[in-house]
Amino acid sequence: MYKTDPDTDEFIIEISVDSYNEIFNGWDPSPVKRRDLDPEVIEFIESCADDIPLRYPIELHFYMPADQRDEGKERLSVEGIRNNFAYTIALIRRALSDIRKKTIIYAVAALVFLTLRYMSGVGVPANLMTTILTEGLSIGGWVFLWEAFSLLFFSGQETNNQLKRYLRLFEARIIFKYR
């Protein structure tokens, strides 16, 4: 479905644009180096990259008319694309850090709740209020434990996979071709 570069065996994602500005978000007034990628361009790149297994490297080929060739803009565009990927990687890493922190907090809370539950069962007279309290501690402990498990193995895994995808995009060779 995708071409490969015969010299490097990297899969090629081909993007056709009419100018350098089409690569970047037209609503972002920042300089090109710090500009966001156009949402349609990034969606296309992500979609194509998701089709190619992570173990294979990729190249991004931008095709545009020959009369648009400008080495300065090309260099700035490559830098802007890389900066955009680097920024997204930083955001993903921050999200992973938040997931790890929440996982630890929830696991500690689960441990505290479940420990209190099992300690409260010894020598406490059974009445309606103590039964509700001990059952509440038990349910709360298991809910916190499930939440820690869910964050670590589900949300964390998906975010980690997203990080791998963006690291591959960041490392991709970016080539401009003119027709």
OpenMM code with the backbone's topology and positions (N, CA, C; nanometers):
from openmm import Vec3, app, unit

residues = "MET TYR LYS THR ASP PRO ASP THR ASP GLU PHE ILE ILE GLU ILE SER VAL ASP SER TYR ASN GLU ILE PHE ASN GLY TRP ASP PRO SER PRO VAL LYS ARG ARG ASP LEU ASP PRO GLU VAL ILE GLU PHE ILE GLU SER CYS ALA ASP ASP ILE PRO LEU ARG TYR PRO ILE GLU LEU HIS PHE TYR MET PRO ALA ASP GLN ARG ASP GLU GLY LYS GLU ARG LEU SER VAL GLU GLY ILE ARG ASN ASN PHE ALA TYR THR ILE ALA LEU ILE ARG ARG ALA LEU SER ASP ILE ARG LYS LYS THR ILE ILE TYR ALA VAL ALA ALA LEU VAL PHE LEU THR LEU ARG TYR MET SER GLY VAL GLY VAL PRO ALA ASN LEU MET THR THR ILE LEU THR GLU GLY LEU SER ILE GLY GLY TRP VAL PHE LEU TRP GLU ALA PHE SER LEU LEU PHE PHE SER GLY GLN GLU THR ASN ASN GLN LEU LYS ARG TYR LEU ARG LEU PHE GLU ALA ARG ILE ILE PHE LYS TYR ARG".split()
positions = [
    Vec3(0.0819, -0.1189, 0.0000),
    Vec3(0.0000, 0.0000, 0.0000),
    Vec3(0.0870, 0.1263, 0.0000),
    Vec3(0.2021, 0.1192, 0.0674),
    Vec3(0.2938, 0.2321, 0.0716),
    Vec3(0.4244, 0.1938, 0.0022),
    Vec3(0.4823, 0.2910, -0.0642),
    Vec3(0.6112, 0.2683, -0.1288),
    Vec3(0.7191, 0.2593, -0.0215),
    Vec3(0.8297, 0.1955, -0.0583),
    Vec3(0.9461, 0.1949, 0.0296),
    Vec3(1.0638, 0.2556, -0.0452),
    Vec3(1.1488, 0.3203, 0.0282),
    Vec3(1.2696, 0.3787, -0.0282),
    Vec3(1.3657, 0.2630, -0.0544),
    Vec3(1.4077, 0.2416, -0.1788),
    Vec3(1.4954, 0.1272, -0.2087),
    Vec3(1.6319, 0.1354, -0.1399),
    Vec3(1.6777, 0.2547, -0.1074),
    Vec3(1.8082, 0.2703, -0.0426),
    Vec3(1.8026, 0.2440, 0.1077),
    Vec3(1.6914, 0.2818, 0.1720),
    Vec3(1.6841, 0.2729, 0.3184),
    Vec3(1.5807, 0.1717, 0.3686),
    Vec3(1.4959, 0.1205, 0.2799),
    Vec3(1.3855, 0.0304, 0.3164),
    Vec3(1.2858, 0.0948, 0.4122),
    Vec3(1.2789, 0.2277, 0.4122),
    Vec3(1.1817, 0.2984, 0.4948),
    Vec3(1.0527, 0.3155, 0.4160),
    Vec3(0.9406, 0.3026, 0.4862),
    Vec3(0.8118, 0.3256, 0.4221),
    Vec3(0.7938, 0.4754, 0.3993),
    Vec3(0.7331, 0.5096, 0.2868),
    Vec3(0.7180, 0.6492, 0.2483),
    Vec3(0.5723, 0.6917, 0.2626),
    Vec3(0.5510, 0.7992, 0.3371),
    Vec3(0.4191, 0.8622, 0.3449),
    Vec3(0.4268, 0.9848, 0.2559),
    Vec3(0.3426, 0.9875, 0.1538),
    Vec3(0.3448, 1.0957, 0.0562),
    Vec3(0.2333, 1.1949, 0.0848),
    Vec3(0.2716, 1.3234, 0.0926),
    Vec3(0.1763, 1.4299, 0.1204),
    Vec3(0.1912, 1.5335, 0.0104),
    Vec3(0.0823, 1.5644, -0.0536),
    Vec3(0.0845, 1.6619, -0.1619),
    Vec3(0.0263, 1.7940, -0.1129),
    Vec3(0.1043, 1.9006, -0.1276),
    Vec3(0.0599, 2.0344, -0.0879),
    Vec3(0.0950, 2.1330, -0.1992),
    Vec3(0.0265, 2.2465, -0.1985),
    Vec3(0.0531, 2.3474, -0.3011),
    Vec3(0.1562, 2.4514, -0.2565),
    Vec3(0.1784, 2.4620, -0.1247),
    Vec3(0.2774, 2.5573, -0.0740),
    Vec3(0.3210, 2.5131, 0.0655),
    Vec3(0.4256, 2.5737, 0.1133),
    Vec3(0.4755, 2.5422, 0.2473),
    Vec3(0.3715, 2.5760, 0.3539),
    Vec3(0.2950, 2.6828, 0.3305),
    Vec3(0.1955, 2.7262, 0.4283),
    Vec3(0.0849, 2.6239, 0.4494),
    Vec3(0.0575, 2.5401, 0.3513),
    Vec3(-0.0479, 2.4400, 0.3654),
    Vec3(-0.0130, 2.3322, 0.4679),
    Vec3(0.1124, 2.3197, 0.4988),
    Vec3(0.1561, 2.2200, 0.5975),
    Vec3(0.1148, 2.2638, 0.7382),
    Vec3(0.1100, 2.3942, 0.7590),
    Vec3(0.0871, 2.4482, 0.8920),
    Vec3(-0.0529, 2.5067, 0.9063),
    Vec3(-0.0965, 2.5175, 1.0308),
    Vec3(-0.2287, 2.5697, 1.0625),
    Vec3(-0.2350, 2.7178, 1.0241),
    Vec3(-0.3286, 2.7515, 0.9369),
    Vec3(-0.3431, 2.8888, 0.8900),
    Vec3(-0.3893, 2.9849, 0.9978),
    Vec3(-0.4491, 2.9342, 1.1042),
    Vec3(-0.4995, 3.0187, 1.2129),
    Vec3(-0.3925, 3.0477, 1.3174),
    Vec3(-0.2788, 2.9815, 1.3069),
    Vec3(-0.1715, 3.0000, 1.4045),
    Vec3(-0.0786, 3.1107, 1.3559),
    Vec3(-0.0741, 3.2240, 1.4273),
    Vec3(0.0093, 3.3358, 1.3818),
    Vec3(0.1567, 3.3233, 1.4204),
    Vec3(0.1943, 3.2151, 1.4852),
    Vec3(0.3334, 3.1977, 1.5296),
    Vec3(0.4275, 3.1876, 1.4106),
    Vec3(0.5567, 3.2101, 1.4354),
    Vec3(0.6549, 3.1864, 1.3286),
    Vec3(0.6534, 3.0376, 1.2906),
    Vec3(0.6972, 3.0090, 1.1694),
    Vec3(0.6902, 2.8718, 1.1165),
    Vec3(0.7568, 2.7714, 1.2099),
    Vec3(0.8672, 2.8083, 1.2729),
    Vec3(0.9387, 2.7156, 1.3613),
    Vec3(0.8509, 2.6639, 1.4754),
    Vec3(0.7537, 2.7456, 1.5189),
    Vec3(0.6704, 2.7083, 1.6335),
    Vec3(0.5241, 2.6895, 1.5972),
    Vec3(0.4936, 2.6867, 1.4718),
    Vec3(0.3558, 2.6761, 1.4277),
    Vec3(0.3028, 2.5346, 1.4396),
    Vec3(0.1742, 2.5234, 1.4688),
    Vec3(0.1090, 2.3923, 1.4703),
    Vec3(0.0927, 2.3425, 1.3277),
    Vec3(0.0971, 2.2103, 1.3133),
    Vec3(0.0688, 2.1522, 1.1830),
    Vec3(-0.0796, 2.1668, 1.1536),
    Vec3(-0.1130, 2.1727, 1.0264),
    Vec3(-0.2532, 2.1780, 0.9867),
    Vec3(-0.3217, 2.0509, 1.0361),
    Vec3(-0.4402, 2.0621, 1.0953),
    Vec3(-0.5069, 1.9436, 1.1491),
    Vec3(-0.5287, 1.8327, 1.0448),
    Vec3(-0.5593, 1.8698, 0.9222),
    Vec3(-0.5793, 1.7682, 0.8186),
    Vec3(-0.4479, 1.6988, 0.7831),
    Vec3(-0.3391, 1.7740, 0.7815),
    Vec3(-0.2080, 1.7161, 0.7504),
    Vec3(-0.1666, 1.6186, 0.8601),
    Vec3(-0.1799, 1.6608, 0.9856),
    Vec3(-0.1391, 1.5729, 1.0951),
    Vec3(-0.2296, 1.4504, 1.1018),
    Vec3(-0.3583, 1.4670, 1.0758),
    Vec3(-0.4504, 1.3526, 1.0755),
    Vec3(-0.4116, 1.2539, 0.9653),
    Vec3(-0.3764, 1.3054, 0.8485),
    Vec3(-0.3349, 1.2197, 0.7376),
    Vec3(-0.2053, 1.1450, 0.7726),
    Vec3(-0.1078, 1.2161, 0.8270),
    Vec3(0.0197, 1.1537, 0.8627),
    Vec3(-0.0019, 1.0458, 0.9689),
    Vec3(-0.0799, 1.0781, 1.0717),
    Vec3(-0.1074, 0.9802, 1.1787),
    Vec3(-0.1795, 0.8581, 1.1239),
    Vec3(-0.2771, 0.8807, 1.0378),
    Vec3(-0.3539, 0.7702, 0.9799),
    Vec3(-0.2635, 0.6782, 0.8982),
    Vec3(-0.1796, 0.7374, 0.8162),
    Vec3(-0.0870, 0.6569, 0.7354),
    Vec3(0.0138, 0.5843, 0.8240),
    Vec3(0.0670, 0.6545, 0.9232),
    Vec3(0.1666, 0.5936, 1.0123),
    Vec3(0.1054, 0.4776, 1.0907),
    Vec3(-0.0231, 0.4890, 1.1251),
    Vec3(-0.0899, 0.3798, 1.1971),
    Vec3(-0.1054, 0.2553, 1.1098),
    Vec3(-0.1100, 0.2735, 0.9784),
    Vec3(-0.1203, 0.1595, 0.8864),
    Vec3(0.0104, 0.0808, 0.8783),
    Vec3(0.1212, 0.1469, 0.9087),
    Vec3(0.2539, 0.0861, 0.8974),
    Vec3(0.2962, 0.0394, 1.0370),
    Vec3(0.3292, -0.0884, 1.0529),
    Vec3(0.3695, -0.1373, 1.1865),
    Vec3(0.4847, -0.0546, 1.2448),
    Vec3(0.4830, -0.0392, 1.3763),
    Vec3(0.5810, 0.0448, 1.4462),
    Vec3(0.7258, 0.0019, 1.4254),
    Vec3(0.7469, -0.1225, 1.3948),
    Vec3(0.8860, -0.1696, 1.3822),
    Vec3(0.9542, -0.1190, 1.2550),
    Vec3(0.8755, -0.0610, 1.1627),
    Vec3(0.9324, -0.0115, 1.0374),
    Vec3(0.9488, 0.1399, 1.0419),
    Vec3(1.0659, 0.1906, 1.0028),
    Vec3(1.0854, 0.3356, 0.9970),
    Vec3(1.0099, 0.3955, 0.8785),
    Vec3(0.9848, 0.5243, 0.8861),
    Vec3(0.9110, 0.5916, 0.7789),
    Vec3(0.9843, 0.7176, 0.7341),
    Vec3(0.9459, 0.7630, 0.6165),
    Vec3(0.9912, 0.8908, 0.5616),
    Vec3(0.8671, 0.9708, 0.5273),
    Vec3(0.8748, 1.1016, 0.5413),
    Vec3(0.7666, 1.1897, 0.5004),
    Vec3(0.8120, 1.2630, 0.3745),
    Vec3(0.7394, 1.2416, 0.2667),
    Vec3(0.7701, 1.3100, 0.1405),
    Vec3(0.6611, 1.4121, 0.1131),
    Vec3(0.6995, 1.5373, 0.1066),
    Vec3(0.6057, 1.6446, 0.0734),
    Vec3(0.6268, 1.6811, -0.0734),
    Vec3(0.5210, 1.6692, -0.1504),
    Vec3(0.5256, 1.7033, -0.2927),
    Vec3(0.4588, 1.8384, -0.3123),
    Vec3(0.5264, 1.9261, -0.3886),
    Vec3(0.4665, 2.0555, -0.4191),
    Vec3(0.5167, 2.1041, -0.5550),
    Vec3(0.4486, 2.2035, -0.6101),
    Vec3(0.4890, 2.2540, -0.7424),
    Vec3(0.6330, 2.3079, -0.7414),
    Vec3(0.7007, 2.2899, -0.8539),
    Vec3(0.8412, 2.3296, -0.8657),
    Vec3(0.8593, 2.4799, -0.8458),
    Vec3(0.7585, 2.5596, -0.8834),
    Vec3(0.7735, 2.7044, -0.8698),
    Vec3(0.7689, 2.7507, -0.7238),
    Vec3(0.7354, 2.6641, -0.6322),
    Vec3(0.7307, 2.6972, -0.4896),
    Vec3(0.8636, 2.6708, -0.4184),
    Vec3(0.9578, 2.6110, -0.4888),
    Vec3(1.0852, 2.5714, -0.4257),
    Vec3(1.1563, 2.6918, -0.3628),
    Vec3(1.1866, 2.6766, -0.2338),
    Vec3(1.2579, 2.7801, -0.1590),
    Vec3(1.3316, 2.7079, -0.0468),
    Vec3(1.4640, 2.7005, -0.0590),
    Vec3(1.5428, 2.6232, 0.0372),
    Vec3(1.5296, 2.6774, 0.1792),
    Vec3(1.5173, 2.8070, 0.1939),
    Vec3(1.5005, 2.8656, 0.3272),
    Vec3(1.3687, 2.8233, 0.3902),
    Vec3(1.2601, 2.8318, 0.3132),
    Vec3(1.1294, 2.7899, 0.3644),
    Vec3(1.1258, 2.6390, 0.3886),
    Vec3(1.1946, 2.5655, 0.3034),
    Vec3(1.2008, 2.4199, 0.3208),
    Vec3(1.2689, 2.3851, 0.4526),
    Vec3(1.3817, 2.4487, 0.4792),
    Vec3(1.4547, 2.4246, 0.6037),
    Vec3(1.3697, 2.4631, 0.7249),
    Vec3(1.3027, 2.5799, 0.7184),
    Vec3(1.2159, 2.6232, 0.8282),
    Vec3(1.0963, 2.5290, 0.8459),
    Vec3(1.0449, 2.4786, 0.7350),
    Vec3(0.9310, 2.3863, 0.7422),
    Vec3(0.9713, 2.2556, 0.8093),
    Vec3(1.0871, 2.2032, 0.7722),
    Vec3(1.1365, 2.0797, 0.8364),
    Vec3(1.1532, 2.1033, 0.9854),
    Vec3(1.2126, 2.2170, 1.0220),
    Vec3(1.2317, 2.2496, 1.1626),
    Vec3(1.0963, 2.2647, 1.2339),
    Vec3(1.0006, 2.3286, 1.1675),
    Vec3(0.8675, 2.3452, 1.2253),
    Vec3(0.7961, 2.2126, 1.2460),
    Vec3(0.8083, 2.1230, 1.1503),
    Vec3(0.7458, 1.9900, 1.1618),
    Vec3(0.8084, 1.9141, 1.2777),
    Vec3(0.9408, 1.9148, 1.2853),
    Vec3(1.0100, 1.8456, 1.3949),
    Vec3(0.9730, 1.9057, 1.5310),
    Vec3(0.9682, 2.0387, 1.5373),
    Vec3(0.9305, 2.1051, 1.6627),
    Vec3(0.7900, 2.0649, 1.7052),
    Vec3(0.6995, 2.0538, 1.6079),
    Vec3(0.5630, 2.0138, 1.6391),
    Vec3(0.5592, 1.8735, 1.6965),
    Vec3(0.6327, 1.7816, 1.6353),
    Vec3(0.6390, 1.6444, 1.6869),
    Vec3(0.7050, 1.6427, 1.8256),
    Vec3(0.8115, 1.7213, 1.8439),
    Vec3(0.8806, 1.7260, 1.9729),
    Vec3(0.7873, 1.7787, 2.0823),
    Vec3(0.7084, 1.8799, 2.0501),
    Vec3(0.6143, 1.9353, 2.1471),
    Vec3(0.5086, 1.8314, 2.1848),
    Vec3(0.4571, 1.7603, 2.0849),
    Vec3(0.3577, 1.6564, 2.1114),
    Vec3(0.4188, 1.5461, 2.1977),
    Vec3(0.5428, 1.5097, 2.1709),
    Vec3(0.6121, 1.4089, 2.2522),
    Vec3(0.6238, 1.4567, 2.3965),
    Vec3(0.6557, 1.5828, 2.4163),
    Vec3(0.6660, 1.6374, 2.5526),
    Vec3(0.5310, 1.6297, 2.6238),
    Vec3(0.4231, 1.6602, 2.5526),
    Vec3(0.2890, 1.6515, 2.6123),
    Vec3(0.2538, 1.5072, 2.6488),
    Vec3(0.2896, 1.4140, 2.5628),
    Vec3(0.2601, 1.2722, 2.5893),
    Vec3(0.3408, 1.2243, 2.7100),
    Vec3(0.4656, 1.2653, 2.7174),
    Vec3(0.5491, 1.2263, 2.8323),
    Vec3(0.4926, 1.2838, 2.9626),
    Vec3(0.4417, 1.4058, 2.9565),
    Vec3(0.3798, 1.4646, 3.0745),
    Vec3(0.2549, 1.3855, 3.1136),
    Vec3(0.1766, 1.3443, 3.0147),
    Vec3(0.0574, 1.2637, 3.0425),
    Vec3(0.0966, 1.1297, 3.1050),
    Vec3(0.2031, 1.0674, 3.0550),
    Vec3(0.2510, 0.9416, 3.1141),
    Vec3(0.2951, 0.9624, 3.2593),
    Vec3(0.3621, 1.0726, 3.2853),
    Vec3(0.4035, 1.1033, 3.4217),
    Vec3(0.2815, 1.1217, 3.5121),
    Vec3(0.1803, 1.1903, 3.4635),
    Vec3(0.0568, 1.2082, 3.5411),
    Vec3(-0.0115, 1.0748, 3.5673),
    Vec3(-0.0120, 0.9877, 3.4686),
    Vec3(-0.0724, 0.8549, 3.4848),
    Vec3(0.0020, 0.7771, 3.5937),
    Vec3(0.1344, 0.7829, 3.5916),
    Vec3(0.2131, 0.7110, 3.6927),
    Vec3(0.1867, 0.7661, 3.8333),
    Vec3(0.1805, 0.8989, 3.8448),
    Vec3(0.1531, 0.9607, 3.9747),
    Vec3(0.0151, 0.9191, 4.0264),
    Vec3(-0.0852, 0.9255, 3.9401),
    Vec3(-0.2210, 0.8871, 3.9812),
    Vec3(-0.2257, 0.7391, 4.0185),
    Vec3(-0.1548, 0.6568, 3.9434),
    Vec3(-0.1518, 0.5135, 3.9741),
    Vec3(-0.0972, 0.4898, 4.1148),
    Vec3(0.0107, 0.5574, 4.1492),
    Vec3(0.0693, 0.5421, 4.2826),
    Vec3(-0.0279, 0.5914, 4.3900),
    Vec3(-0.0887, 0.7064, 4.3664),
    Vec3(-0.1835, 0.7608, 4.4638),
    Vec3(-0.3005, 0.6653, 4.4842),
    Vec3(-0.3571, 0.6136, 4.3749),
    Vec3(-0.4710, 0.5220, 4.3859),
    Vec3(-0.4316, 0.3903, 4.4526),
    Vec3(-0.3120, 0.3409, 4.4222),
    Vec3(-0.2668, 0.2156, 4.4847),
    Vec3(-0.2470, 0.2342, 4.6353),
    Vec3(-0.1897, 0.3471, 4.6746),
    Vec3(-0.1714, 0.3750, 4.8178),
    Vec3(-0.3074, 0.3901, 4.8858),
    Vec3(-0.3989, 0.4627, 4.8215),
    Vec3(-0.5330, 0.4788, 4.8785),
    Vec3(-0.6016, 0.3427, 4.8936),
    Vec3(-0.5873, 0.2563, 4.7929),
    Vec3(-0.6462, 0.1218, 4.8007),
    Vec3(-0.5862, 0.0446, 4.9173),
    Vec3(-0.4559, 0.0515, 4.9309),
    Vec3(-0.3887, -0.0184, 5.0403),
    Vec3(-0.4365, 0.0322, 5.1765),
    Vec3(-0.4488, 0.1638, 5.1895),
    Vec3(-0.4957, 0.2224, 5.3151),
    Vec3(-0.6392, 0.1795, 5.3440),
    Vec3(-0.7278, 0.1931, 5.2453),
    Vec3(-0.8680, 0.1561, 5.2655),
    Vec3(-0.8824, 0.0083, 5.3015),
    Vec3(-0.8144, -0.0778, 5.2284),
    Vec3(-0.8278, -0.2220, 5.2541),
    Vec3(-0.7640, -0.2606, 5.3877),
    Vec3(-0.6542, -0.1963, 5.4232),
    Vec3(-0.5921, -0.2234, 5.5532),
    Vec3(-0.6849, -0.1797, 5.6661),
    Vec3(-0.7417, -0.0601, 5.6529),
    Vec3(-0.8371, -0.0125, 5.7541),
    Vec3(-0.9578, -0.1057, 5.7641),
    Vec3(-1.0016, -0.1544, 5.6516),
    Vec3(-1.1174, -0.2448, 5.6493),
    Vec3(-1.0875, -0.3716, 5.7286),
    Vec3(-0.9729, -0.4319, 5.7017),
    Vec3(-0.9421, -0.5586, 5.7684),
    Vec3(-0.9021, -0.5390, 5.9147),
    Vec3(-0.8463, -0.4238, 5.9465),
    Vec3(-0.8135, -0.3960, 6.0863),
    Vec3(-0.9393, -0.3612, 6.1664),
    Vec3(-1.0370, -0.3019, 6.1015),
    Vec3(-1.1580, -0.2602, 6.1727),
    Vec3(-1.2502, -0.3775, 6.2050),
    Vec3(-1.2291, -0.4891, 6.1426),
    Vec3(-1.3149, -0.6051, 6.1679),
    Vec3(-1.2835, -0.6747, 6.2989),
    Vec3(-1.1715, -0.6444, 6.3596),
    Vec3(-1.1281, -0.7127, 6.4823),
    Vec3(-1.1723, -0.6309, 6.6040),
    Vec3(-1.2537, -0.6915, 6.6910),
    Vec3(-1.2913, -0.6304, 6.8178),
    Vec3(-1.3892, -0.5155, 6.8099),
    Vec3(-1.4513, -0.4910, 6.6963),
    Vec3(-1.5487, -0.3829, 6.6843),
    Vec3(-1.6881, -0.4447, 6.6882),
    Vec3(-1.7754, -0.3914, 6.7741),
    Vec3(-1.9102, -0.4487, 6.7803),
    Vec3(-1.9836, -0.4276, 6.6486),
    Vec3(-2.0533, -0.5299, 6.6050),
    Vec3(-2.1255, -0.5239, 6.4779),
    Vec3(-2.2590, -0.4536, 6.4985),
    Vec3(-2.2746, -0.3407, 6.4355),
    Vec3(-2.4041, -0.2730, 6.4294),
    Vec3(-2.4170, -0.2131, 6.2899),
    Vec3(-2.5233, -0.1477, 6.2627),
    Vec3(-2.5495, -0.0969, 6.1275),
    Vec3(-2.4410, 0.0005, 6.0821),
    Vec3(-2.4010, 0.0940, 6.1679),
    Vec3(-2.3030, 0.1948, 6.1296),
    Vec3(-2.1658, 0.1329, 6.1033),
    Vec3(-2.1180, 0.0437, 6.1869),
    Vec3(-1.9867, -0.0174, 6.1652),
    Vec3(-1.9886, -0.1090, 6.0430),
    Vec3(-2.1010, -0.1751, 6.0188),
    Vec3(-2.1118, -0.2599, 5.8993),
    Vec3(-2.1047, -0.1749, 5.7736),
    Vec3(-2.1765, -0.0632, 5.7713),
    Vec3(-2.1729, 0.0276, 5.6554),
    Vec3(-2.0316, 0.0821, 5.6366),
    Vec3(-1.9679, 0.1203, 5.7461),
    Vec3(-1.8324, 0.1748, 5.7379),
    Vec3(-1.7331, 0.0716, 5.6859),
    Vec3(-1.7358, -0.0498, 5.7387),
    Vec3(-1.6400, -0.1514, 5.6942),
    Vec3(-1.6660, -0.1922, 5.5494),
    Vec3(-1.7926, -0.2023, 5.5108),
    Vec3(-1.8227, -0.2349, 5.3709),
    Vec3(-1.7829, -0.1204, 5.2784),
    Vec3(-1.8016, 0.0028, 5.3240),
    Vec3(-1.7598, 0.1194, 5.2451),
    Vec3(-1.6091, 0.1222, 5.2246),
    Vec3(-1.5341, 0.0901, 5.3305),
    Vec3(-1.3887, 0.0834, 5.3181),
    Vec3(-1.3466, -0.0261, 5.2201),
    Vec3(-1.4136, -0.1384, 5.2266),
    Vec3(-1.3820, -0.2497, 5.1369),
    Vec3(-1.4106, -0.2120, 4.9916),
    Vec3(-1.5289, -0.1581, 4.9674),
    Vec3(-1.5656, -0.1190, 4.8299),
    Vec3(-1.4728, -0.0086, 4.7798),
    Vec3(-1.4480, 0.0918, 4.8637),
    Vec3(-1.3583, 0.2014, 4.8243),
    Vec3(-1.2185, 0.1518, 4.7914),
    Vec3(-1.1683, 0.0593, 4.8724),
    Vec3(-1.0348, 0.0039, 4.8474),
    Vec3(-1.0264, -0.0684, 4.7147),
    Vec3(-1.1281, -0.1495, 4.6844),
    Vec3(-1.1264, -0.2232, 4.5579),
    Vec3(-1.1459, -0.1303, 4.4385),
    Vec3(-1.2261, -0.0246, 4.4569),
    Vec3(-1.2447, 0.0724, 4.3477),
    Vec3(-1.1127, 0.1440, 4.3188),
    Vec3(-1.0429, 0.1884, 4.4248),
    Vec3(-0.9124, 0.2533, 4.4046),
    Vec3(-0.8115, 0.1575, 4.3419),
    Vec3(-0.8144, 0.0325, 4.3830),
    Vec3(-0.7225, -0.0661, 4.3259),
    Vec3(-0.7520, -0.0887, 4.1779),
    Vec3(-0.8802, -0.0979, 4.1435),
    Vec3(-0.9175, -0.1142, 4.0023),
    Vec3(-0.8746, 0.0073, 3.9211),
    Vec3(-0.8938, 0.1263, 3.9766),
    Vec3(-0.8568, 0.2476, 3.9047),
    Vec3(-0.7056, 0.2517, 3.8796),
    Vec3(-0.6266, 0.2125, 3.9787),
    Vec3(-0.4812, 0.2064, 3.9608),
    Vec3(-0.4448, 0.1060, 3.8520),
    Vec3(-0.5086, -0.0091, 3.8569),
    Vec3(-0.4852, -0.1138, 3.7565),
    Vec3(-0.5240, -0.0632, 3.6173),
    Vec3(-0.6390, -0.0007, 3.6078),
    Vec3(-0.6892, 0.0512, 3.4798),
    Vec3(-0.5960, 0.1562, 3.4213),
    Vec3(-0.5523, 0.2489, 3.5052),
    Vec3(-0.4603, 0.3525, 3.4573),
    Vec3(-0.3290, 0.2925, 3.4090),
    Vec3(-0.2748, 0.2020, 3.4880),
    Vec3(-0.1444, 0.1450, 3.4561),
    Vec3(-0.1471, 0.0608, 3.3293),
    Vec3(-0.2460, -0.0262, 3.3179),
    Vec3(-0.2443, -0.1227, 3.2084),
    Vec3(-0.3254, -0.0826, 3.0859),
    Vec3(-0.4221, 0.0049, 3.1008),
    Vec3(-0.5032, 0.0438, 2.9848),
    Vec3(-0.4645, 0.1830, 2.9349),
    Vec3(-0.4874, 0.2840, 3.0163),
    Vec3(-0.4554, 0.4210, 2.9746),
    Vec3(-0.3056, 0.4374, 2.9530),
    Vec3(-0.2262, 0.3843, 3.0439),
    Vec3(-0.0814, 0.3967, 3.0320),
    Vec3(-0.0272, 0.3285, 2.9080),
    Vec3(-0.0821, 0.2125, 2.8768),
    Vec3(-0.0352, 0.1388, 2.7591),
    Vec3(-0.0694, 0.2144, 2.6305),
    Vec3(-0.1898, 0.2683, 2.6225),
    Vec3(-0.2299, 0.3437, 2.5031),
    Vec3(-0.1446, 0.4698, 2.4883),
    Vec3(-0.1210, 0.5389, 2.5982),
    Vec3(-0.0392, 0.6600, 2.5933),
    Vec3(0.1049, 0.6249, 2.5568),
    Vec3(0.1552, 0.5132, 2.6063),
    Vec3(0.2902, 0.4687, 2.5717),
    Vec3(0.3002, 0.4349, 2.4225),
    Vec3(0.1969, 0.3722, 2.3682),
    Vec3(0.1948, 0.3433, 2.2247),
    Vec3(0.1913, 0.4721, 2.1432),
    Vec3(0.1165, 0.5706, 2.1910),
    Vec3(0.1113, 0.6998, 2.1222),
    Vec3(0.2498, 0.7650, 2.1233),
    Vec3(0.3209, 0.7529, 2.2350),
    Vec3(0.4567, 0.8062, 2.2435),
    Vec3(0.5471, 0.7392, 2.1404),
    Vec3(0.5382, 0.6077, 2.1276),
    Vec3(0.6197, 0.5359, 2.0293),
    Vec3(0.5887, 0.5826, 1.8872),
    Vec3(0.4602, 0.6049, 1.8582),
    Vec3(0.4219, 0.6513, 1.7236),
    Vec3(0.4814, 0.7891, 1.6951),
    Vec3(0.4752, 0.8787, 1.7933),
    Vec3(0.5281, 1.0136, 1.7703),
    Vec3(0.6804, 1.0163, 1.7695),
    Vec3(0.7456, 0.9302, 1.8453),
    Vec3(0.8914, 0.9224, 1.8368),
    Vec3(0.9337, 0.8783, 1.6971),
    Vec3(0.8575, 0.7852, 1.6399),
    Vec3(0.8891, 0.7408, 1.5041),
    Vec3(0.8684, 0.8550, 1.4046),
    Vec3(0.7617, 0.9336, 1.4221),
    Vec3(0.7392, 1.0481, 1.3335),
    Vec3(0.8499, 1.1522, 1.3506),
    Vec3(0.8925, 1.1746, 1.4743),
    Vec3(0.9988, 1.2716, 1.5001),
    Vec3(1.1290, 1.2297, 1.4322),
    Vec3(1.1562, 1.0993, 1.4316),
    Vec3(1.2800, 1.0483, 1.3733),
    Vec3(1.2721, 1.0306, 1.2212),
    Vec3(1.1534, 1.0455, 1.1648),
    Vec3(1.1358, 1.0241, 1.0209),
    Vec3(1.2135, 1.1290, 0.9402),
    Vec3(1.2688, 1.0826, 0.8292),
    Vec3(1.3323, 1.1773, 0.7376),
    Vec3(1.2216, 1.2557, 0.6683),
    Vec3(1.2408, 1.3851, 0.6530),
    Vec3(1.1430, 1.4721, 0.5879),
    Vec3(1.2073, 1.5211, 0.4591),
    Vec3(1.1427, 1.4900, 0.3492),
    Vec3(1.1985, 1.5210, 0.2174),
    Vec3(1.0958, 1.5999, 0.1372),
    Vec3(1.1395, 1.7067, 0.0741),
    Vec3(1.0533, 1.7828, -0.0142),
    Vec3(1.0882, 1.7482, -0.1573),
    Vec3(0.9848, 1.7191, -0.2346),
    Vec3(1.0035, 1.6880, -0.3765),
    Vec3(0.9172, 1.7845, -0.4575),
    Vec3(0.9714, 1.8258, -0.5701),
    Vec3(0.9038, 1.9275, -0.6508),
    Vec3(0.8720, 1.8701, -0.7877),
    Vec3(0.7541, 1.9001, -0.8354),
    Vec3(0.7113, 1.8490, -0.9662),
    Vec3(0.6769, 1.9617, -1.0595),
] * unit.nanometer
topology = app.Topology()
chain = topology.addChain("A")
for resn in residues:
    res = topology.addResidue(resn, chain)
    for name in ("N", "CA", "C"):
        topology.addAtom(name, app.Element.getBySymbol(name[0]), res)
